[in-house]
Amino acid sequence: MKSPSRRIRPLLTVLLLTLATASTSGCWGHHAFFAIGTAVDILPHGFVSVTVGTTPYYYHRGTFYQRHRHGFVVVPAPIGAVLLLPPPGYVTVMVERDPYAYYSGVFYRPYGAEWIVAAPPPGAFVRRLPAGARSRYVDGVEYKEYAGAWYRPAVRGGDRGWEVAERPTTR
């Protein structure tokens, strides 16, 4: 006989995914945001399969997953992943004259009639970073790092936010 905790875990996972999707707390826009490294037993309803090179991913509303042990784990968005649309709740960010969609630390750019996950473009200004962004101090200046991208504090048009920067070096 299975232990009660082994029988309850899949049900608890489904319940938590349902509540997270329905809730607006901890969300970007109106959709749940799961931190990189979060493990789930099952994928959310409506996911799509995406392949970058030969690597399979699963995508749902701005979150990318890969198979992991007995389920799936949230991973950084793979550069080059092509999607029909950017996730709901994205904001448009202009870098020079090029439009990008930005959502939860990920930049998407138009790719024909579709959208492609792009490397964070240097100089892009965003007001918010995901909760998983880590503070890093270099020569007394606070930077944020998220999924390998570095951001420095910036002000544009009176708005405080973060600007994509090159990885700083110490002097």
C-alpha positions in Angstrom: 0.0 0.0 0.0 1.3 3.5 -0.9 1.9 5.9 2.0 -0.7 8.7 2.3 1.9 11.3 1.3 2.7 9.5 -2.0 -1.1 9.4 -2.8 -1.7 13.0 -1.9 1.4 14.6 -3.6 0.0 14.4 -7.2 -3.4 15.8 -6.0 -1.7 18.5 -4.1 0.4 19.5 -7.1 -2.7 19.8 -9.3 -4.4 21.9 -6.6 -1.4 24.2 -6.3 -1.1 24.6 -10.0 -4.8 25.4 -10.2 -4.6 27.9 -7.4 -1.5 29.6 -8.7 -3.0 30.0 -12.2 -6.3 31.4 -10.7 -4.5 33.7 -8.2 -3.1 37.1 -9.0 -0.7 37.1 -6.1 2.9 36.3 -7.2 1.8 36.7 -10.8 3.0 38.7 -13.7 -0.1 40.1 -15.4 -2.8 37.5 -14.7 -0.8 34.3 -15.0 1.3 32.5 -12.4 5.0 32.9 -12.4 7.1 29.9 -11.4 10.7 30.5 -10.4 13.5 28.9 -12.3 14.2 25.5 -10.6 10.6 24.9 -9.4 9.7 21.2 -9.9 6.3 20.1 -10.8 4.8 16.6 -11.3 2.7 17.5 -14.3 2.6 20.2 -16.9 -0.2 22.8 -16.8 -3.2 22.3 -19.1 -2.6 23.9 -22.5 1.2 23.6 -22.7 2.9 23.3 -26.1 6.1 21.5 -27.1 9.0 23.6 -28.3 12.3 22.3 -29.7 15.4 24.5 -29.8 18.1 22.7 -31.8 17.6 19.1 -30.6 16.5 20.0 -27.1 12.8 19.6 -26.2 11.1 22.1 -23.9 7.5 22.5 -22.8 6.0 26.0 -22.7 3.0 27.5 -21.0 2.2 31.2 -20.6 5.7 32.5 -20.3 7.2 29.6 -18.4 9.5 26.9 -20.0 9.9 23.4 -18.6 12.1 20.4 -19.2 11.7 16.8 -18.1 13.4 16.2 -14.8 13.5 13.0 -12.7 9.8 12.2 -12.0 8.3 15.3 -13.5 9.3 18.7 -14.9 11.4 21.6 -13.8 11.2 25.3 -14.7 14.2 26.4 -16.8 15.5 29.7 -18.2 13.8 30.6 -21.5 15.9 29.1 -24.3 17.3 31.7 -26.7 15.9 30.9 -30.2 12.6 29.3 -29.0 9.9 30.3 -31.5 6.3 30.9 -30.3 3.1 32.0 -32.0 2.7 34.9 -29.5 4.5 36.4 -26.5 2.9 35.5 -23.2 -0.3 37.4 -22.0 0.6 40.4 -19.9 3.9 41.3 -21.7 5.0 44.9 -22.1 6.5 46.4 -25.2 10.1 47.6 -24.8 11.7 49.7 -27.5 15.5 49.3 -27.9 16.6 52.0 -30.3 13.9 51.5 -33.0 13.4 47.8 -32.4 10.3 46.5 -30.5 10.6 43.7 -28.0 8.0 42.0 -25.9 9.1 41.6 -22.3 7.6 39.3 -19.8 9.1 38.0 -16.5 12.7 38.5 -17.4 12.4 37.3 -20.9 12.7 39.3 -24.1 10.9 38.2 -27.3 11.3 39.8 -30.7 9.2 39.6 -33.9 10.2 36.7 -36.1 8.1 36.8 -39.3 4.5 36.2 -38.1 5.8 34.6 -34.9 8.0 35.6 -31.9 11.4 34.3 -30.9 13.1 34.3 -27.5 16.0 36.8 -27.7 19.0 37.5 -25.7 18.4 40.5 -23.4 19.3 43.5 -25.6 21.8 45.9 -24.1 20.3 49.1 -23.1 16.7 47.8 -22.8 14.9 49.4 -19.9 12.4 47.5 -17.7 10.5 48.6 -14.7 10.3 45.2 -13.0 12.5 42.2 -12.7 11.3 38.7 -11.6 11.4 38.0 -7.9 14.2 35.5 -8.6 16.6 38.3 -9.7 19.6 38.3 -7.3 21.4 41.4 -6.1 25.1 41.6 -6.9 27.3 44.4 -5.7 30.3 45.4 -7.9 32.4 48.3 -6.7 29.6 49.5 -4.4 27.0 49.5 -7.2 24.0 47.2 -6.9 23.3 45.1 -10.0 20.6 42.5 -10.5 21.3 39.2 -12.2 18.6 37.0 -13.6 19.0 33.9 -15.8 22.5 35.0 -16.8 21.5 38.6 -17.7 22.8 41.6 -15.7 20.8 44.8 -15.0 21.9 48.1 -13.5 19.7 50.7 -11.9 18.4 53.3 -14.3 15.9 56.1 -14.6 14.0 56.8 -17.8 11.4 59.5 -18.2 11.2 59.8 -14.5 10.6 56.1 -14.0 13.0 54.0 -11.9 13.8 50.6 -13.3 16.6 48.4 -14.6 18.7 48.5 -17.8 20.2 45.5 -19.4 24.0 45.8 -18.9 27.1 43.9 -19.7 28.4 41.8 -16.8 30.4 44.3 -14.8 34.1 43.7 -14.0 35.8 44.8 -10.8 38.4 47.4 -10.9 
